[in-house]
Amino acid sequence: MAQMQIVALGDSLTQGYGLPQGEGFVPQLQNWLTAQGHDVEVINAGVSGDTTAGGLSRIDWTLTPEVDAVIVALGGNDLLRGIPPATSRANLDAILQTITARDLPVLLVGLPAPNNYGPAFKAEFDAIYPELAATYDTGLVPDFLGPIADAAEADRQQALADLMQADGIHPNAQGVALMVAAIGPEVTALIARAAEDTP
């Protein structure tokens, strides 16, 4: 069987913003999967600053015939810009429509909205990922940065210093390692689904 190819469609968190080559999310995930014995290639389709609209605009040409499965990790920049949740939902919906039309399994990766936009915005945005995951029968990781938030519960300042870059938005290599360890089993499940679909 040929090597499996997984595309990670995302923004700066996927792309590896501010990190040396080899320390970003995709190379660390690649190493984790290889260490688990998986013969897969993870393609970095992360673009810093990309919104869900940006992801939608490039999904067609990202899905080359070699792609066997897709990780979709978009929405963080929509939050930073305060884009209406209905717009983010429509874009993610269209992305998932495009992927599932090609019979490719998906792992949908979300982020919770901050509280500063108010409870109505937060409730509407936070519902997007679980509801779309149910609609399209995808895998789901509700909070990409969750492992860092969990580590920060005991001592937030120390965890931010240890796990985040100076901007306080992007994880450092150590923070990425926590994210990869948390998401790895979900990607393993994605690989299993892709293997079932492969003739």
DRENVEXDO-661895 format. One line per field, with one value per residue (C-alpha): residue number from 1; z negated, x, y. Coordinates in nm, 3 decimals, padded with zeros to 5 digits, always signed. Example, Ala and Ser with C-alpha at 12.3 -4.5 7.8 and 13.67 -1.06 7.14 Angstrom:
<recs>
num (1;2)
z (-00.780;-00.714)
x (+01.230;+01.367)
y (-00.450;-00.106)
</recs>
This chain:
<recs>
num (1;2;3;4;5;6;7;8;9;10;11;12;13;14;15;16;17;18;19;20;21;22;23;24;25;26;27;28;29;30;31;32;33;34;35;36;37;38;39;40;41;42;43;44;45;46;47;48;49;50;51;52;53;54;55;56;57;58;59;60;61;62;63;64;65;66;67;68;69;70;71;72;73;74;75;76;77;78;79;80;81;82;83;84;85;86;87;88;89;90;91;92;93;94;95;96;97;98;99;100;101;102;103;104;105;106;107;108;109;110;111;112;113;114;115;116;117;118;119;120;121;122;123;124;125;126;127;128;129;130;131;132;133;134;135;136;137;138;139;140;141;142;143;144;145;146;147;148;149;150;151;152;153;154;155;156;157;158;159;160;161;162;163;164;165;166;167;168;169;170;171;172;173;174;175;176;177;178;179;180;181;182;183;184;185;186;187;188;189;190;191;192;193;194;195;196;197;198;199)
z (+00.000;+00.094;-00.175;-00.307;-00.267;-00.519;-00.448;-00.746;-00.635;-00.884;-00.987;-01.176;-01.444;-01.170;-00.966;-01.258;-01.291;-01.473;-01.514;-01.363;-01.080;-01.227;-01.548;-01.417;-01.444;-01.117;-01.156;-01.522;-01.427;-01.145;-01.391;-01.643;-01.381;-01.246;-01.599;-01.632;-01.323;-01.075;-00.716;-00.645;-00.507;-00.667;-00.422;-00.573;-00.423;-00.703;-00.604;-00.872;-00.907;-00.718;-00.806;-00.729;-00.410;-00.312;-00.373;-00.160;+00.125;+00.149;+00.052;+00.413;+00.520;+00.183;+00.236;+00.489;+00.600;+00.362;+00.049;-00.169;-00.468;-00.588;-00.916;-00.917;-01.184;-01.103;-01.294;-01.518;-01.292;-01.251;-01.631;-01.635;-01.379;-01.541;-01.222;-01.279;-01.378;-01.106;-00.845;-00.997;-01.011;-00.645;-00.535;-00.741;-00.617;-00.256;-00.324;-00.476;-00.187;+00.058;-00.130;-00.194;+00.170;+00.243;-00.018;-00.233;-00.612;-00.816;-01.158;-01.251;-01.500;-01.675;-01.920;-02.180;-02.147;-02.412;-02.655;-02.542;-02.255;-02.500;-02.587;-02.276;-02.036;-02.237;-02.248;-01.874;-01.780;-02.019;-01.877;-01.524;-01.560;-01.741;-01.523;-01.194;-01.315;-01.380;-01.045;-00.843;-01.070;-01.121;-01.404;-01.645;-01.861;-02.020;-02.142;-01.951;-02.229;-02.505;-02.626;-02.689;-02.870;-03.082;-03.170;-03.260;-03.518;-03.800;-03.724;-03.426;-03.413;-03.435;-03.175;-02.934;-02.978;-02.933;-02.650;-02.449;-02.231;-02.342;-02.156;-02.393;-02.094;-01.936;-02.117;-02.130;-02.044;-02.392;-02.366;-02.022;-02.164;-02.415;-02.135;-01.924;-02.212;-02.267;-01.901;-01.799;-01.895;-01.697;-01.392;-01.442;-01.427;-01.111;-00.954;-01.040;-00.870;-00.562;-00.548;-00.552;-00.255;-00.052;+00.206)
x (+00.000;+00.128;+00.219;-00.089;-00.108;-00.284;-00.332;-00.341;-00.544;-00.505;-00.360;-00.044;-00.101;-00.073;+00.190;+00.433;+00.454;+00.763;+00.920;+01.237;+01.179;+01.106;+00.949;+00.606;+00.284;+00.312;+00.672;+00.612;+00.291;+00.478;+00.745;+00.482;+00.297;+00.619;+00.719;+00.381;+00.461;+00.235;+00.358;+00.202;+00.309;+00.156;+00.132;+00.153;-00.133;-00.120;-00.112;-00.045;-00.330;-00.574;-00.943;-01.211;-01.277;-00.912;-00.926;-01.238;-01.075;-00.790;-00.953;-01.012;-00.650;-00.527;-00.714;-00.483;-00.562;-00.292;-00.471;-00.623;-00.749;-00.776;-00.724;-00.920;-00.798;-00.938;-01.128;-00.868;-00.821;-01.197;-01.204;-00.919;-01.107;-01.450;-01.601;-01.967;-01.997;-02.256;-01.994;-01.733;-01.987;-02.087;-01.722;-01.640;-01.960;-01.855;-01.503;-01.644;-01.890;-01.601;-01.394;-01.674;-01.785;-01.451;-01.515;-01.220;-01.233;-01.188;-01.063;-01.220;-01.016;-01.175;-01.099;-01.335;-01.431;-01.294;-01.539;-01.473;-01.726;-02.006;-02.193;-02.417;-02.122;-01.933;-02.228;-02.288;-01.923;-01.850;-02.144;-02.001;-01.745;-01.946;-02.251;-02.059;-01.867;-02.201;-02.345;-02.048;-01.951;-01.598;-01.352;-01.348;-01.093;-01.291;-00.992;-00.662;-00.485;-00.666;-00.358;-00.181;-00.486;-00.498;-00.131;-00.195;-00.462;-00.213;+00.013;-00.100;+00.192;+00.450;+00.274;+00.246;+00.617;+00.706;+00.469;+00.397;+00.596;+00.640;+00.324;+00.109;-00.089;+00.134;+00.277;+00.650;+00.798;+00.724;+00.363;+00.327;+00.454;+00.166;-00.083;+00.056;+00.042;-00.324;-00.431;-00.218;-00.474;-00.743;-00.515;-00.452;-00.829;-00.839;-00.573;-00.778;-01.084;-00.882;-00.743;-01.098;-01.187;-00.882;-00.957)
y (+00.000;+00.345;+00.594;+00.774;+01.150;+01.376;+01.747;+01.984;+02.286;+02.565;+02.900;+03.003;+02.735;+02.471;+02.655;+02.678;+03.056;+03.182;+02.838;+02.691;+02.448;+02.107;+02.239;+02.344;+02.147;+01.954;+01.826;+01.737;+01.553;+01.380;+01.261;+01.148;+00.943;+00.792;+00.693;+00.521;+00.315;+00.497;+00.530;+00.868;+01.204;+01.513;+01.804;+02.153;+02.356;+02.612;+02.980;+03.241;+03.486;+03.267;+03.284;+03.027;+03.227;+03.191;+02.817;+02.790;+02.981;+02.729;+02.399;+02.289;+02.304;+02.174;+01.845;+01.685;+01.327;+01.195;+01.320;+01.045;+01.248;+01.608;+01.793;+02.123;+02.366;+02.710;+02.978;+03.140;+03.441;+03.475;+03.516;+03.766;+03.977;+03.937;+03.792;+03.695;+03.328;+03.268;+03.362;+03.131;+02.849;+02.894;+02.885;+02.575;+02.411;+02.472;+02.341;+02.020;+01.984;+02.001;+01.744;+01.496;+01.519;+01.351;+01.081;+01.190;+01.152;+01.470;+01.568;+01.904;+02.108;+02.403;+02.681;+02.825;+03.191;+03.426;+03.586;+03.942;+03.927;+03.849;+03.529;+03.523;+03.539;+03.277;+03.037;+03.073;+03.030;+02.742;+02.545;+02.551;+02.272;+02.003;+02.067;+02.051;+01.745;+01.572;+01.682;+01.557;+01.266;+01.395;+01.347;+01.642;+01.819;+02.104;+02.305;+02.299;+02.492;+02.302;+02.112;+02.443;+02.584;+02.267;+02.304;+02.668;+02.589;+02.550;+02.845;+03.049;+03.289;+03.014;+02.800;+03.091;+03.160;+02.792;+02.700;+03.016;+03.250;+03.610;+03.720;+03.512;+03.378;+03.115;+02.812;+02.747;+02.407;+02.274;+02.391;+02.234;+01.904;+01.908;+01.980;+01.696;+01.449;+01.539;+01.536;+01.236;+00.968;+01.153;+01.162;+00.789;+00.737;+00.951;+00.728;+00.420;+00.571;+00.659;+00.303;+00.164;+00.385;+00.287;+00.018)
</recs>
